[in-house]
Amino acid sequence: MTPPSPNPTNVPRPFLGVNFAACRVYGRLYKNREGTAYVGRCPRCGKLVQVPIGAHGTAQRFFIVDCGS
């Protein structure tokens, strides 16, 4: 019996949890392919949110964003 081959789709994608305050909804920002930022949109109003990844970042995983809707 051969072991199953590694499947990259089973690897969880890094994300930040975001509370879009103005729209009162939770969403996620996922790391982009380049690994330079977390990117996503408010699920209600669609506003684009980008959080850059830097050398002196934070270990915090949940944020509050004012999507301004």
Backbone atoms as SQL, in Angstrom:
CREATE TABLE atoms (id INTEGER PRIMARY KEY, chain TEXT, resi INTEGER, resn TEXT, atom TEXT, x REAL, y REAL, z REAL);
INSERT INTO atoms VALUES
  (1, 'A', 1, 'MET', 'N', 0.842, -1.184, 0.000),
  (2, 'A', 1, 'MET', 'CA', 0.000, 0.000, 0.000),
  (3, 'A', 1, 'MET', 'C', 0.886, 1.247, 0.000),
  (4, 'A', 2, 'THR', 'N', 0.605, 2.172, -0.903),
  (5, 'A', 2, 'THR', 'CA', 1.400, 3.398, -0.992),
  (6, 'A', 2, 'THR', 'C', 0.753, 4.491, -0.150),
  (7, 'A', 3, 'PRO', 'N', 1.583, 5.298, 0.511),
  (8, 'A', 3, 'PRO', 'CA', 1.016, 6.393, 1.313),
  (9, 'A', 3, 'PRO', 'C', 0.407, 7.453, 0.399),
  (10, 'A', 4, 'PRO', 'N', -0.612, 8.137, 0.864),
  (11, 'A', 4, 'PRO', 'CA', -1.220, 9.193, 0.043),
  (12, 'A', 4, 'PRO', 'C', -0.230, 10.325, -0.203),
  (13, 'A', 5, 'SER', 'N', -0.295, 10.895, -1.372),
  (14, 'A', 5, 'SER', 'CA', 0.593, 12.014, -1.692),
  (15, 'A', 5, 'SER', 'C', 0.099, 13.266, -0.975),
  (16, 'A', 6, 'PRO', 'N', 1.033, 14.141, -0.592),
  (17, 'A', 6, 'PRO', 'CA', 0.616, 15.369, 0.086),
  (18, 'A', 6, 'PRO', 'C', -0.269, 16.210, -0.826),
  (19, 'A', 7, 'ASN', 'N', -1.345, 16.700, -0.277),
  (20, 'A', 7, 'ASN', 'CA', -2.294, 17.498, -1.040),
  (21, 'A', 7, 'ASN', 'C', -2.285, 18.924, -0.508),
  (22, 'A', 8, 'PRO', 'N', -1.769, 19.887, -1.271),
  (23, 'A', 8, 'PRO', 'CA', -1.681, 21.257, -0.760),
  (24, 'A', 8, 'PRO', 'C', -3.037, 21.883, -0.449),
  (25, 'A', 9, 'THR', 'N', -4.125, 21.345, -0.985),
  (26, 'A', 9, 'THR', 'CA', -5.430, 21.931, -0.690),
  (27, 'A', 9, 'THR', 'C', -5.892, 21.597, 0.724),
  (28, 'A', 10, 'ASN', 'N', -5.269, 20.610, 1.372),
  (29, 'A', 10, 'ASN', 'CA', -5.627, 20.273, 2.741),
  (30, 'A', 10, 'ASN', 'C', -4.874, 21.112, 3.767),
  (31, 'A', 11, 'VAL', 'N', -3.910, 21.907, 3.320),
  (32, 'A', 11, 'VAL', 'CA', -3.144, 22.755, 4.212),
  (33, 'A', 11, 'VAL', 'C', -3.967, 24.005, 4.518),
  (34, 'A', 12, 'PRO', 'N', -4.183, 24.296, 5.804),
  (35, 'A', 12, 'PRO', 'CA', -4.976, 25.491, 6.122),
  (36, 'A', 12, 'PRO', 'C', -4.254, 26.765, 5.684),
  (37, 'A', 13, 'ARG', 'N', -5.010, 27.692, 5.122),
  (38, 'A', 13, 'ARG', 'CA', -4.443, 28.972, 4.684),
  (39, 'A', 13, 'ARG', 'C', -4.363, 29.936, 5.862),
  (40, 'A', 14, 'PRO', 'N', -3.247, 30.632, 6.021),
  (41, 'A', 14, 'PRO', 'CA', -3.131, 31.612, 7.099),
  (42, 'A', 14, 'PRO', 'C', -4.151, 32.738, 6.896),
  (43, 'A', 15, 'PHE', 'N', -4.770, 33.175, 7.993),
  (44, 'A', 15, 'PHE', 'CA', -5.759, 34.241, 7.903),
  (45, 'A', 15, 'PHE', 'C', -5.746, 35.104, 9.149),
  (46, 'A', 16, 'LEU', 'N', -6.330, 36.275, 9.021),
  (47, 'A', 16, 'LEU', 'CA', -6.617, 37.152, 10.149),
  (48, 'A', 16, 'LEU', 'C', -8.125, 37.240, 10.284),
  (49, 'A', 17, 'GLY', 'N', -8.626, 37.171, 11.491),
  (50, 'A', 17, 'GLY', 'CA', -10.051, 37.366, 11.739),
  (51, 'A', 17, 'GLY', 'C', -10.324, 38.856, 11.867),
  (52, 'A', 18, 'VAL', 'N', -11.384, 39.320, 11.217),
  (53, 'A', 18, 'VAL', 'CA', -11.687, 40.746, 11.193),
  (54, 'A', 18, 'VAL', 'C', -13.154, 40.991, 11.522),
  (55, 'A', 19, 'ASN', 'N', -13.387, 41.902, 12.456),
  (56, 'A', 19, 'ASN', 'CA', -14.736, 42.374, 12.736),
  (57, 'A', 19, 'ASN', 'C', -14.894, 43.682, 11.967),
  (58, 'A', 20, 'PHE', 'N', -15.727, 43.674, 10.926),
  (59, 'A', 20, 'PHE', 'CA', -16.002, 44.885, 10.147),
  (60, 'A', 20, 'PHE', 'C', -17.058, 45.670, 10.911),
  (61, 'A', 21, 'ALA', 'N', -16.599, 46.647, 11.702),
  (62, 'A', 21, 'ALA', 'CA', -17.433, 47.318, 12.691),
  (63, 'A', 21, 'ALA', 'C', -18.652, 48.013, 12.095),
  (64, 'A', 22, 'ALA', 'N', -18.474, 48.778, 11.040),
  (65, 'A', 22, 'ALA', 'CA', -19.588, 49.552, 10.479),
  (66, 'A', 22, 'ALA', 'C', -20.687, 48.651, 9.930),
  (67, 'A', 23, 'CYS', 'N', -20.310, 47.510, 9.400),
  (68, 'A', 23, 'CYS', 'CA', -21.290, 46.585, 8.819),
  (69, 'A', 23, 'CYS', 'C', -21.736, 45.506, 9.810),
  (70, 'A', 24, 'ARG', 'N', -21.112, 45.479, 10.987),
  (71, 'A', 24, 'ARG', 'CA', -21.461, 44.512, 12.025),
  (72, 'A', 24, 'ARG', 'C', -21.416, 43.071, 11.516),
  (73, 'A', 25, 'VAL', 'N', -20.272, 42.724, 10.903),
  (74, 'A', 25, 'VAL', 'CA', -20.116, 41.380, 10.350),
  (75, 'A', 25, 'VAL', 'C', -18.661, 40.941, 10.522),
  (76, 'A', 26, 'TYR', 'N', -18.456, 39.621, 10.667),
  (77, 'A', 26, 'TYR', 'CA', -17.131, 39.036, 10.801),
  (78, 'A', 26, 'TYR', 'C', -16.668, 38.529, 9.440),
  (79, 'A', 27, 'GLY', 'N', -15.386, 38.614, 9.196),
  (80, 'A', 27, 'GLY', 'CA', -14.824, 38.071, 7.967),
  (81, 'A', 27, 'GLY', 'C', -13.375, 37.685, 8.187),
  (82, 'A', 28, 'ARG', 'N', -12.743, 37.226, 7.143),
  (83, 'A', 28, 'ARG', 'CA', -11.344, 36.825, 7.204),
  (84, 'A', 28, 'ARG', 'C', -10.549, 37.491, 6.093),
  (85, 'A', 29, 'LEU', 'N', -9.302, 37.803, 6.406),
  (86, 'A', 29, 'LEU', 'CA', -8.339, 38.272, 5.417),
  (87, 'A', 29, 'LEU', 'C', -7.323, 37.150, 5.259),
  (88, 'A', 30, 'TYR', 'N', -7.090, 36.712, 4.024),
  (89, 'A', 30, 'TYR', 'CA', -6.161, 35.623, 3.764),
  (90, 'A', 30, 'TYR', 'C', -4.847, 36.156, 3.217),
  (91, 'A', 31, 'LYS', 'N', -3.751, 35.471, 3.543),
  (92, 'A', 31, 'LYS', 'CA', -2.433, 35.861, 3.056),
  (93, 'A', 31, 'LYS', 'C', -2.398, 35.741, 1.539),
  (94, 'A', 32, 'ASN', 'N', -1.859, 36.781, 0.869),
  (95, 'A', 32, 'ASN', 'CA', -1.769, 36.739, -0.596),
  (96, 'A', 32, 'ASN', 'C', -0.663, 35.774, -1.030),
  (97, 'A', 33, 'ARG', 'N', -0.622, 35.474, -2.309),
  (98, 'A', 33, 'ARG', 'CA', 0.337, 34.487, -2.838),
  (99, 'A', 33, 'ARG', 'C', 1.782, 34.916, -2.640),
  (100, 'A', 34, 'GLU', 'N', 2.017, 36.222, -2.686),
  (101, 'A', 34, 'GLU', 'CA', 3.377, 36.727, -2.518),
  (102, 'A', 34, 'GLU', 'C', 3.826, 36.673, -1.060),
  (103, 'A', 35, 'GLY', 'N', 2.870, 36.535, -0.129),
  (104, 'A', 35, 'GLY', 'CA', 3.191, 36.512, 1.292),
  (105, 'A', 35, 'GLY', 'C', 3.511, 37.878, 1.857),
  (106, 'A', 36, 'THR', 'N', 3.059, 38.935, 1.183),
  (107, 'A', 36, 'THR', 'CA', 3.383, 40.297, 1.601),
  (108, 'A', 36, 'THR', 'C', 2.265, 40.993, 2.372),
  (109, 'A', 37, 'ALA', 'N', 1.043, 40.435, 2.323),
  (110, 'A', 37, 'ALA', 'CA', -0.088, 41.088, 2.990),
  (111, 'A', 37, 'ALA', 'C', -1.237, 40.099, 3.165),
  (112, 'A', 38, 'TYR', 'N', -2.117, 40.436, 4.097),
  (113, 'A', 38, 'TYR', 'CA', -3.398, 39.744, 4.232),
  (114, 'A', 38, 'TYR', 'C', -4.422, 40.608, 3.516),
  (115, 'A', 39, 'VAL', 'N', -5.253, 39.989, 2.676),
  (116, 'A', 39, 'VAL', 'CA', -6.161, 40.740, 1.810),
  (117, 'A', 39, 'VAL', 'C', -7.554, 40.118, 1.869),
  (118, 'A', 40, 'GLY', 'N', -8.567, 40.968, 1.851),
  (119, 'A', 40, 'GLY', 'CA', -9.945, 40.492, 1.803),
  (120, 'A', 40, 'GLY', 'C', -10.913, 41.643, 1.662),
  (121, 'A', 41, 'ARG', 'N', -12.183, 41.310, 1.608),
  (122, 'A', 41, 'ARG', 'CA', -13.243, 42.308, 1.466),
  (123, 'A', 41, 'ARG', 'C', -14.297, 42.108, 2.535),
  (124, 'A', 42, 'CYS', 'N', -14.936, 43.204, 2.898),
  (125, 'A', 42, 'CYS', 'CA', -16.065, 43.126, 3.821),
  (126, 'A', 42, 'CYS', 'C', -17.159, 42.318, 3.131),
  (127, 'A', 43, 'PRO', 'N', -17.685, 41.290, 3.798),
  (128, 'A', 43, 'PRO', 'CA', -18.716, 40.466, 3.160),
  (129, 'A', 43, 'PRO', 'C', -20.024, 41.213, 2.891),
  (130, 'A', 44, 'ARG', 'N', -20.242, 42.326, 3.566),
  (131, 'A', 44, 'ARG', 'CA', -21.488, 43.065, 3.380),
  (132, 'A', 44, 'ARG', 'C', -21.347, 44.196, 2.368),
  (133, 'A', 45, 'CYS', 'N', -20.360, 45.078, 2.545),
  (134, 'A', 45, 'CYS', 'CA', -20.258, 46.248, 1.655),
  (135, 'A', 45, 'CYS', 'C', -19.198, 46.074, 0.564),
  (136, 'A', 46, 'GLY', 'N', -18.301, 45.093, 0.718),
  (137, 'A', 46, 'GLY', 'CA', -17.308, 44.813, -0.315),
  (138, 'A', 46, 'GLY', 'C', -16.046, 45.644, -0.258),
  (139, 'A', 47, 'LYS', 'N', -15.874, 46.484, 0.782),
  (140, 'A', 47, 'LYS', 'CA', -14.676, 47.306, 0.854),
  (141, 'A', 47, 'LYS', 'C', -13.430, 46.435, 0.979),
  (142, 'A', 48, 'LEU', 'N', -12.413, 46.739, 0.173),
  (143, 'A', 48, 'LEU', 'CA', -11.147, 46.017, 0.179),
  (144, 'A', 48, 'LEU', 'C', -10.328, 46.427, 1.397),
  (145, 'A', 49, 'VAL', 'N', -9.757, 45.430, 2.080),
  (146, 'A', 49, 'VAL', 'CA', -8.888, 45.673, 3.227),
  (147, 'A', 49, 'VAL', 'C', -7.593, 44.907, 3.003),
  (148, 'A', 50, 'GLN', 'N', -6.458, 45.589, 3.195),
  (149, 'A', 50, 'GLN', 'CA', -5.144, 44.967, 3.063),
  (150, 'A', 50, 'GLN', 'C', -4.336, 45.292, 4.305),
  (151, 'A', 51, 'VAL', 'N', -3.709, 44.268, 4.883),
  (152, 'A', 51, 'VAL', 'CA', -2.853, 44.445, 6.049),
  (153, 'A', 51, 'VAL', 'C', -1.469, 43.950, 5.664),
  (154, 'A', 52, 'PRO', 'N', -0.481, 44.858, 5.579),
  (155, 'A', 52, 'PRO', 'CA', 0.857, 44.443, 5.172),
  (156, 'A', 52, 'PRO', 'C', 1.514, 43.551, 6.225),
  (157, 'A', 53, 'ILE', 'N', 2.385, 42.668, 5.761),
  (158, 'A', 53, 'ILE', 'CA', 3.150, 41.797, 6.641),
  (159, 'A', 53, 'ILE', 'C', 4.556, 42.362, 6.708),
  (160, 'A', 54, 'GLY', 'N', 5.023, 42.647, 7.914),
  (161, 'A', 54, 'GLY', 'CA', 6.341, 43.242, 8.072),
  (162, 'A', 54, 'GLY', 'C', 7.199, 42.481, 9.054),
  (163, 'A', 55, 'ALA', 'N', 8.456, 42.825, 9.099),
  (164, 'A', 55, 'ALA', 'CA', 9.416, 42.166, 9.986),
  (165, 'A', 55, 'ALA', 'C', 9.087, 42.401, 11.454),
  (166, 'A', 56, 'HIS', 'N', 8.519, 43.544, 11.767),
  (167, 'A', 56, 'HIS', 'CA', 8.205, 43.888, 13.156),
  (168, 'A', 56, 'HIS', 'C', 6.704, 43.869, 13.376),
  (169, 'A', 57, 'GLY', 'N', 6.046, 42.840, 12.900),
  (170, 'A', 57, 'GLY', 'CA', 4.588, 42.718, 12.978),
  (171, 'A', 57, 'GLY', 'C', 4.101, 42.360, 14.367),
  (172, 'A', 58, 'THR', 'N', 2.903, 41.818, 14.404),
  (173, 'A', 58, 'THR', 'CA', 2.264, 41.461, 15.660),
  (174, 'A', 58, 'THR', 'C', 1.825, 40.002, 15.634),
  (175, 'A', 59, 'ALA', 'N', 1.664, 39.426, 16.791),
  (176, 'A', 59, 'ALA', 'CA', 1.160, 38.057, 16.899),
  (177, 'A', 59, 'ALA', 'C', -0.362, 38.045, 17.007),
  (178, 'A', 60, 'GLN', 'N', -0.961, 39.222, 17.039),
  (179, 'A', 60, 'GLN', 'CA', -2.415, 39.336, 17.145),
  (180, 'A', 60, 'GLN', 'C', -3.066, 38.747, 15.897),
  (181, 'A', 61, 'ARG', 'N', -4.171, 37.999, 16.050),
  (182, 'A', 61, 'ARG', 'CA', -4.817, 37.334, 14.926),
  (183, 'A', 61, 'ARG', 'C', -6.222, 37.864, 14.629),
  (184, 'A', 62, 'PHE', 'N', -6.765, 38.706, 15.520),
  (185, 'A', 62, 'PHE', 'CA', -8.103, 39.251, 15.326),
  (186, 'A', 62, 'PHE', 'C', -8.070, 40.765, 15.443),
  (187, 'A', 63, 'PHE', 'N', -8.788, 41.443, 14.531),
  (188, 'A', 63, 'PHE', 'CA', -8.758, 42.893, 14.456),
  (189, 'A', 63, 'PHE', 'C', -10.160, 43.448, 14.253),
  (190, 'A', 64, 'ILE', 'N', -10.317, 44.735, 14.575),
  (191, 'A', 64, 'ILE', 'CA', -11.545, 45.456, 14.285),
  (192, 'A', 64, 'ILE', 'C', -11.216, 46.463, 13.196),
  (193, 'A', 65, 'VAL', 'N', -12.002, 46.455, 12.116),
  (194, 'A', 65, 'VAL', 'CA', -11.785, 47.347, 10.972),
  (195, 'A', 65, 'VAL', 'C', -13.031, 48.179, 10.773),
  (196, 'A', 66, 'ASP', 'N', -12.855, 49.480, 10.542),
  (197, 'A', 66, 'ASP', 'CA', -13.986, 50.338, 10.206),
  (198, 'A', 66, 'ASP', 'C', -14.092, 50.371, 8.691),
  (199, 'A', 67, 'CYS', 'N', -15.013, 49.601, 8.140),
  (200, 'A', 67, 'CYS', 'CA', -15.141, 49.535, 6.682),
  (201, 'A', 67, 'CYS', 'C', -15.854, 50.769, 6.130),
  (202, 'A', 68, 'GLY', 'N', -16.387, 51.602, 7.008),
  (203, 'A', 68, 'GLY', 'CA', -16.939, 52.886, 6.605),
  (204, 'A', 68, 'GLY', 'C', -18.138, 52.826, 5.703),
  (205, 'A', 69, 'SER', 'N', -18.948, 51.809, 5.849),
  (206, 'A', 69, 'SER', 'CA', -20.127, 51.708, 4.958),
  (207, 'A', 69, 'SER', 'C', -21.248, 52.586, 5.438);
